[in-house]
């Protein structure tokens, strides 16, 4: 690899032996010290990109080097025809796109055969956009190479001959229907940016021009998506079905032709070489397709560190696992209500009527599960002093990937109300313990319970002194068993399906706002996402802490859930009427005077929901 020089060599045609893209790629990889030649699957991706249709999608597993291959393809075009080629690299953000174009710019300075393309000292030479030296000055507004985020305003306005949308679809920019439509609209803009073919261009006439023929089109115009699925309903499939794009898949392991759930997931678009090999040799099923880069042991290690869902999406490229029948919890089955904890409704009736949708809340459910609902019927509201049995439930965690998750729940008449929830990766820091004690005091909780699986009593020992200072409640610990995913589904699915989990509206507003602040992992860590994607399969989610602690809290109230809320409401009304009647029939003059003055019956002592009711002062009798 040569050093950087300030002298730009004159452009000369690329040597004939490097005209084939695979030979050019091998040369670049050798110069970069990455490999002697492309792997078998990389050659397949290069061939598809070079000889495939004008509108194409390459779906390859993570680590197959799609972005590097796209950069090599773009530099191949520019090296052969720097006069006419205009390359646009798009990604989910400007920064991601500039990583690729910055790499291309660096190659023009460090690889001998590309040094003739480095920008002139007086020309455009930024990583976000640059002109190669041989480009015809002033001929066109568009630079030779430019980078853009998919949703950036700079995406439009300049034409391109070769467009590479690289991993533009992410969880964060496609989590809601509004975001999906916005992204798809931006994707459609590529077809307006791509330049039409020259009138005299003959695709059967191979490139063979000399310096006197610098205006003839050499390469076909092309939009070449490179991506890996991150979602259960990838927009790549929508491009295929609605806009006629051709798609091809390169999974990391050979799928099983005898299993429709594996083979049919690619809908006949599996790489032909992979398909032919595994059909001719069934013993290849499950073997690595690209063992030079990822052998069996390496794949096992990566799979063990990922959720099954993400493994299927990003390495096996199978989005068909996400049929809605597999997911027992629908966010639309939640009852969402504005709650401040001062009072709760005795009776709550859910309905999916369109007029009861929360139009100001963003729902991240799958498929048609896109709306939260208000209750159709609400009974009378009981103040906190009448029923309160709130609990703070905690799933402890150390630092790192997992979160310390917590939730505040209240049970009333067989319904459970979620007043607040959250999570932190700060572990057992003093500010975390103080925050938990303050939340307990704010909601007046009477129960504080933590899972004891992590630390075996250490967390309770740390939290108890802080809790004693701020809110005097005993911190209990409880060991949980059973597979975590099964436990979450068994606890929450029946409750939510019966519309007996009522969530404070502020909980969902805060959850979405916090998730949006972390584009990479925010939604994966959020409670609504975890609830809507949980299944009974082990390791189905990368993060499940918040759903887990919610199920832990629900389990605490299990014995109280066998109630009919209408009967409980009627029981309370009957009790109040009986008490008033007894007060009226009493010979106690002060009691009669109290009744006449509109006083209430004396509160009864006794435990209810973990709280001992204290008698209220009775209005003094008139002298």
Secondary structure, 3 states (H helix, E strand, C coil): CCCCCCCCCCCCCCCHHHCCHHHHHHHHHHHHCCCCCCCHHHHHHHHHHHHCCCEEEEEECCCCCHHHHHHHHHHHHHHHCCCCCCEEEEECCHHHHHHHHHHHHHHHHHCHHHHHHCCCCCCCEECCEECCCCCCCCCCCCCCEEEEECCCHHHCCCCECEEEEECCCCCHHHCCHHHHHHHHHHHHCHHHHECCCCCCCCCCCCCCCCCCCCCCCCCCCEEEEEECCCCCCCHHHHHHHHHCCEEEEECCECCCCCCHHHHHHHCCCECHHHHHHHHHCHHHCCCECCCCCCCHHHHHHHHHCCCHHHHHHHCCCCCHHHCHHHCCCCHHHCEEECCCCCEEECCEEECCCHHHECCCCCCCCCCCCCCCECEEEECCEEEHHHHCCCEEEEECCCCCCCCEEEEEEEEECCEEEEEEEEEECCCCCHHHHHHHHHHHHHHCCCEEEEECCCCCCHHHHHHHHHHHHHCCCCEEEECCCCCHHHHHHHHHHHHHHCCCEEEEHHHHHHHHHHHHCCCCCHHHHCHHHHHHHCCCCCCCCCCCHHHHHHHHHHHHCHHHCCCCHHHHHHHHHHHHHHHHHHHHHCCCHHHHHHHHCCCCCCCCCCEECCEECCCCCCCCCCC
